Amino acid sequence: MIETEASVLSVEHDGAHAWVETRPHGSCGACAGSGGCHSVSISRLFSVGRQHYRVANPVGAQAGDKVIVAVAERALLHGSLLMYLVPVAALFAGASLGALAGEVASVVGGAAAFALSLLIIRRLATRYAGRADYQPAIVRRRAACAGGHCSGHNKT
């Protein structure tokens, strides 16, 4: 599972879903120190506004809770391949096939194959959008620590 920290902004009336806000953070945890690479500063520079997402809420988190949101690695990998590899492969395949008939046909073939791949991706994305194993979900509440003492609030 790929995990990130988030704050619960609100919970839908049925409690099954919540709206969370994530903040960019570094992967190594060294940002607070003077020797860190400060990659979190770079991510905050390129993030536009606040990042709000609707996620499943199987743990019953409430507004104001600090939580851990996760998505399956398979879902992330599959989505990345679908969004990045398929259009590029279609563009090259269309351009290569079109090149057999000339330069103009190569350009038209590449553009047509690229556009067709985007339509196919849209259809597949709609299909996967309803699958629970492809949805991010709150997996646990984050422990509330004060003065070095953490409560057991992070149990699911």
N, C-alpha and C positions, 0 to 999 in steps of 0.2 A: 504494500500500500504506500502511496505517496501522500504524505501528511503535511498540513500547514496549520498554523494557529489562526484563530479568527475570534471575533466578538459577535455574539448574537444580537442583532438589531431588533428583530421582532419575530414572533411565532405566529403562524397562520392559525385560524380559529379551530381547526381540527387537531392541531399540534403535530401533525405528521411531517410538516415542512417548516423551515425557518429561513429567515433572511439573515445572512452573515456578512460581515465586513472583514476582508483580509488586508494585511499590510505587507508590503515587500520586506523580506528579511534575508540575511545572508545564510548560506548553507553551513558554514563552519562555526558560527558563534563567536568569532574573533573580532567582530565589528566594534565592540565596546572598548577593546584594547587599542593602544597606540600603534601596535604592529600589524593590525588587520588590514585587509585590502580595501575595505570600505565599499564592497560591491553593493551593499544595501543602499548606499547613497546614490549609486548609479541607477539602481532599479527604481528608487523613488523619483529620480529625475525624469525618467521616461514614463512613469505611470501617470495617467491623466485622471485626476480626481480620485475619488474613493472607489474601491472595487467591492461591489455588492453582488452576492450570489444567492440563489434559492437552492437550498440543500435539504436532503432528507434528515429528519430529526428522530431517529429511533431511541435516543437516550433521554428524551423529554427535557432538553435544555430550555431555559427560559431567557427572556430578554435581559441583556446585561451580562450573561455568563460568558466566560472565556472558554473556548472549546478547541478541540482538534478536529479538523475536517480532513477526510481522506478520500482518495479515489484509487481504484485498482490500477496497478501498473499495466495490466493487459489493456484496459480501456484507454489509458493515456497513449500507449504505444500504438494501438490500433488506430486511434484518432489521428495521431501524428502521421502515420504512414498514409492514411487515407487523404489527409489534407495536403501533404507535401509531396509524397512520392507519386501518387496517381496522376495529378495534373502534369507534372514534369515528364513522366513516362509517356503520357498520351501526346503531349506536345512533340516530343522527339519521334515517337512512332508515326504520327500524322505527317510530320515534316519529312521523315525518311521515305515513307511511301509516296508522298507527293513529289519528291525529288526525282522519282523515276520518270515523271512526265514533264519536268522542267522546274525552273526557279519559282515562278508564280504559283504553280500547283503545290510546291513545297510549302510556301507561306500559307496558302489557303488550307491545305491539309493539316498543317500544324495548328492553325487557329481553330479549325473545325473540330479536331480531335480534343483540343484543350477545352473548348466550350462544351462538348459532349461529356467530357469527364466531370466538369463542374455540375452538370445536370444529374449525372449518376451519383456524385457525392452528395448532392442535396437530397436525393431520394433515400440514400443509405443513412444519412444523418437523421432524417425524420424517423426512419425505422429504429435506429439505435437510441433515439431520445427517450423512448418509452421504456427502455430496459433498465431495471433497477441496478444491475451489475455495471452499468455505464454511468451511473449518477454519483456525484459526490455526496457524502453523508457525514454527519457528525458522529464520530466514533467514541468520543469521551469528553468529559469536562476536564479542563486544565486544572491542576492542583493550585489552590490558593495558598501562597506562601507569605508569611509575615514573620519577620524577626528570625528567620532560619527554621521556623516550624511550619510544615506543610500539613494542611488538613487532608483527610482521606476523601476529598470531594471529587476525585478524578475516577472513581470506580464507576463502571457501567452496570 
